[in-house]
Amino acid sequence: MAEFMQDIAVAPKEAVERILIHLKETFNLDNITIFAGEDLTAEFSLGKKLVNHQNANYAKSTEFKKLLCGKNYFTNSFIESTLETNSRFRQEMELSGIKSTAQCILGTGENIKALITFNHTKISQLWAEYETNCIAMFASTLNLLYNRNPQKIIF
């Protein structure tokens, strides 16, 4: 994370890509996807290609905003057992084969400009406090930079 913080000022896109690769490998993630634009369309994906994970319109729902609890990220370690069966978010995750996810927004809960999802698809997996803290720090840094110049950091 320290290297990311240093590199982000010099070469933002490259720094973001390097930290995403690092997070994927370090946390043994199956997929990371970045959604952006008005329709939150998938613009970048790293790792396993997920079927039915081409947009993240669910992030505009009241239900998703409640999951954020006023923060710019949240984690869900056991999607199939922690959310109601009729939950739109749960249904979207199940359609994409996601068992466990951490999700970060860029913008605000009321005006989401981009969404980054960090996903486990093989098994449900508890998010360690260290992982959550790294993702939260990454999301906060990226959000500051994105608000300044979105074209410089999104792929």
Buried (B, 14 or more C-beta within 10 A) or exposed (E): EEEBEEBBEEEBEEBBBBBBEBBBEEBEBBBBBBBBEEEBEBEBBBBBEBEEBBBBBBBBBEBBBEBBEEEBBBBBBEBBEEBEEEBBBBBBBBEBBBBBBBBBBBBBBEEBBBBBBBBBBEEBBEBEEEBBEBBBBBBBBBBEBBEEEBEEBBE
